[in-house]
């Protein structure tokens, strides 16, 4: 028995595989926050459960309405019965809404997110190795998949399931009209036709009543859902704040890195244009602006990476995190492009210095005062640009030192 159980678990472990895009991101930065269940899924699951309940109770409730309507046709009791019926049904549905909302909200708050690192996963605040998912966690995964009809890393089936149940309820509604009509034709007698006609009238009354109850109930669901969503967001903020902040910092560093890489390409184009056009003032101004943007993005990325590292080190789940992979990721995202930019600017700074030296030699060699004045003005502009580039280089070097 134990061997069979272990074998089943082994097979389950083989089924747990990450989609390629998630696996790639986990391998790159060893962290991925997967949003499994959304507030919309909670609302749709409650609606689906209600339709399922309606599908199960449709025939028994219809029989009760028809039988009591025919038996107590001439009695004032029937009016009171229908009032009580509506009250009881509505009370059952409200109770169902209340308890279903509580249960779904509880499951949502604990399983909305799945945290993945290079070796571990966290769900329902239980940590497990990815390649050896324990049986308890598998039970949680299967249960959540069933309750919200969404397999892990898959598309939700909730909308499809809800529509299918809606069609089933409508199908039952029309089929019972057909059955009543067939009974009237089969028992071709005045009494049966009379009973069939009464059954048809009371069934129509029942169908209208249930439709009214359904639409009123749906309105309640919307109101309750707004309130539940607000409560769930507060709970999520409290329970998952640590991981959502970590995830947002990763995203901010990624954006800063993309910005640095994009600005590096623009800087390269401007430097090439500047070399071809004798370092014109407007081109040097553009270069200065691009380097300023790069330094701003680098500053944001380094500040975010410092905050991120502190949060990771202070996390109660820090045993999940691989700091070696994290450091390599930071270097790849920020340090490598900064080094490329530093070398690029340094090369062009050397060219500017050489150009300034060449202009200085020309000043010494020429005797034409007007030409000498032009060369001196050019040399002053070059010296200003050289000083600006040196300041930018020093700042880039500071950022490189911080992150190395």
N, C-alpha and C positions, 0 to 999 in steps of 0.2 A: 504493500500500500504506500509506504513511504517512498519507495523507488519510483512508483508511478507518479506520485505527487511531484517529486523532484524533476522527473522527465517532462511533465506538463509545464513546470516553471521554466525549465531550460528552453522549451519551445517558445514560451512567451517572451523570454529574453531575446531570442533570435528575431521576434517580430518587431521589437522596438528599434526602429531605425530613423535617423534624422533626415529630413528632406535636404537635398544637396545645397540649397542656398543658406539654410540654417547651419548645416555642418561646416560650410565654408566660413561663415561669420564666426562660429564658435572656435574654429581652428585659428582664425586670425587674431581674435581678441579674447578668446576663451569665455565670453559672456554673451548670453542672449536671453532677453525677457520676452517670452511668448505669451501673448494675450489669448487665452483659450476661450473664456466665456465673457460675453459682454452683457450690459444691462438689458439690451434688446433681446438677447437669448432668454433671459429670465422671464420677461414679459410674454414672449412667444410660447415658452414652455408652459406657463400658467394657462394661456388660452388653449393650447393643445390639450392639456389635461382636462380642461372644462369640456371641450368637444368630445373627448374620449368618454367622460362621465355621461354626457348627453347621449352619446351613441349607445352606451350600456343601458341607461335608464329610459330611453325613448319608448320602447314597447311596453314595459311594465307600467309606466305612468299613463300611457295612452289607454291601456286596458282598464286601469282604475277609473279614469275619467269617463270612458264610454259606459262601463258597467254601472257605476254609480249614477250616471246621467239617465240611463234607461230605467233602472230599478226605482230611483226616487224622482221620477219625472214629474209627478203631480204633487210633490212635497216641497214645502218651504225649506226643508233641510238641505236640499241640493245647493241653494244659494250660499248658505253658511259653509257647506262643505267646500265649495269652490274657493270661497274666500280663504278658508283655512289651508286649502291645498296650495294656493298661490303663496301664502305666507310661509308655509312649511318648506316648499320648494326653494323659495327665495332665501330663506334662512339657511338651508342646507348649502346652497351655492355660495352665500356670503361666508359661511364657516369654512367651506372648501377654499375659497379665495384667501381667507386669512391664514389658514394653516399651510396651504400650498405656498403662499408668499413667504411665510416665515422659513419654511424648509428650503425653498429655492434660494432665498437671500443668504441663508447660512452656508449653503454649499457654494454659492457664488463668491462670498467673501473669503472663503478658504482656498478656492480652486480657480479664481479668475485668471491667475498667472501661473506660468511654469517657468522656473529659473533654470537655465542650462549653462554649465561650464564645460571645460574640456573633458572632465571625468565624472562630474556629478550632476544630478538634477534635484530640484526641490519642488514638491507639490504637496499641498495640504500641510505645509510646514514639516514635511518629512523629507529627509535627505537620503538619497540612494545613489549608488554608482550607476552610471549609464549602462555599462556592459553587464551589470548584475542587478537588475531591478528586483527588489524584494517583493514577495507575494502580497504583502499588505498594501504596498503602493500600487501594485497591479490591480488589486480589487478597487482601490479608489479611482484609478484611471478608467476601468471598465464601468464603474457605477456612474461617474460623471458623463462618460460617453453615452450611456443609456438614458440618463435623466435629461440631458440637453441635446441628445441626438446629434452629437458631433464628435467623431473620432479625433484623437489627438493628431494635430498637423493636417487635418482634413477640412473640407468644406462642410458647413452645417447642413443637416437634412431637415431641420426643424420646420422651415417654411413649407417644404414639400409634404411632410408628415401632417402638418396642420391643414393644408388644402385637401389632402386625401380624406382626413376625418370629416372635414366640412362636407365633402361630396358624399361620404357615407351617410351622414345624418340626413342630408337632402334626399338621398336615394331611399332611405327608410320611410321618409315622409311620403313620397310619391307611391312607393310600393304598397303601403297600407291603404291608400285610396283604391288601388287596383284590386287588392284582396277583398275589400268591403264590396266593391262593385261585382266581383266574381261570385261572392257568396249570395248577393241579391239575385244574380242570374241563375245560379245553381238551384236555389230553393225558391222556385217560382210559385210563391204563395203570397197572399196579401199580408199575412202577419210577418213573414220573413222580409218582405219588401219594406214594410213599415219599420221593422227593427233595423234593417239595413240603412234606411234613410235616417233614422235617429242616430245610428252609429256614425254615419257620414257627417251629420251635423255636429255631433259632439267631438268627433275627431278633428273637424275643421276648427272648432272652438279651441281645442287643445293645441293644434298647430299654431294658431294665431297667438294664443297665450304664451307658448314656449318661445315664439319669435320675439314677442315683446320683452319677455324675461331675458332672452339672450342679449338683445340690444341694450337693455338697461344694465345688465351685468357687464357687458363690454365697456360701457361708460364708467362703471365702477372700477374696472380693471385699469383703465387709463388714469383715473384719479389716484388709485392706489399705487400704480406703477410710478407716477411722478414722485410721490412721497417716498416709495421704496428706493427709487434711483437715488434720491437725495441722501437717504440714510446709508445706502450701500456705498456711495462715493465717500462719505465720511469714514465709514468702516475701512474701505480700501485705502484711503489716505493714511489712516492710522496703522493698519496692518502691513501694507505694502510700500509705505513711503520710502523706506530705505532702498528698496530695489528700483523703484521708479526714478528716484534721484540718481542712483548709479547709472541707470539706463540713459537718462537724459544727459548726464555728463559725458558718457560715451558718444552719444549722438552729437553733442556740441563740439567735442574734440574732432570728430569725423568731419563736421562742417568746416571747422577752422582749418583742418588739414587740406580739404578740397579747395578752400579759398586760397591757402598758401600756394598750392600747386598751380591753380589757375593764374594767380598773380605772378608766379614765377615765369610762366609762358609769356604773359604780357610784358614782363620786364625784359625777357630775352629779346622779344621783337623790338622793343624800344631801344635797347642797347645796340642791336644790329643797325637800326636806323640812325642812331646817333653816330656810330663809327663811320657810316657811309656819308653822313652830312656834316662832318667836321664838328661834331658835338655842339650843334646849335642850341641856343638858350632854351627854346620851347621844348626841345627833345629832352634836355637835361632836367627841365621842370617835371616833365612826365615821368622820367625815371625816378626822380625824388619822390613823387606822389606814390608810385607803385611800391617802392621800398618802404615808405611809411605805412602803406596798407598791409604789406607783408609783416612788418614788425608788430602792428596792431593785432593781426590774426595770430601771430606767434605768441604774443602776450596773453591773449584770451585762452589759447590752447594750453599754455604752460600753467596758467592759474587753475584752469579746469582740471588738468591732470594732477596737480598738487592736491586739490580738494578731493578728487576721486580716489587717489591713493590713500589719503587719510581715512576716508569713509570705508574703504575696503579693509584697511588694517584694523579699524575699530568695529567692524561688523561682527555680529555674533555667529555668522556663518562663514567666517574668513577661511575656515578649513576647506571650503569649496573652491577657493580662488587660487589660481596659478600665477604668482607674481612674476615668474620668469617670462611666461608668455606675454603677460601684461606689459612688462618693460620693453620687450621686443616690439610689441605692437605700437607703443608710444614712439619708440625710435623710428619705426617705419613710417608712421603717420606724420610725425613732426620733425624729428631730428634729421632724417635723410633729406627731405626737401630743403630744410634750413641749411644744411651743409652744401647742397648743390647751389643754393642762392648765394651763400657766402663765397664760394669759389668763383661763381660767375661775376659777382660784384668786384671781388678782389682782382680778377683778371682784367676787368675793364678799368678798375682804379689804376692798375699798373700802366694800362694804355694811356690813360689821362696824364699820369705822371710823366711818361715818356713824351707825350705831346707837349706838355708844359716845358720840359727840358729842351725840346726841339725849338719851341718858340723863343725860349731864353737865349739859345745860341744864335738864332736869327736876329734877335735884338742887338747882340754884341757885334754881329757881322755887318749889319746894315748901317749906312751913313745917311739914308733918307729919313729926315725927322718925322715927316708925315706918316711914312710907313712904320717907323719905330713906334709912333703913338698908337697906331692900330694894333701892332703886335703887343704892346704893353697892356692895352685894354683887353685883348684876347687872353693874355697870361693871367690877368687879375680874375677874369671870369672862370678860367680853368682852375685857378687856386681855390676860388670859392666852392666850385663843384667838388674838387678833391676833398676839401674839408667836410663838406656835407656827406660825401660817400664814406669818409673815414668814420664819421659819427654813426652812420647807419651800420657800418661794418662792426664797430665796437658794440653796438646794441645787439646785433645778430649774434655776435660772439658770446655776449652775456646769456642770451636765451639758449644757445647751444650748450654752454657750460652748465646751466641750471638743469637741463634735461639729460645730460650725459651721465 
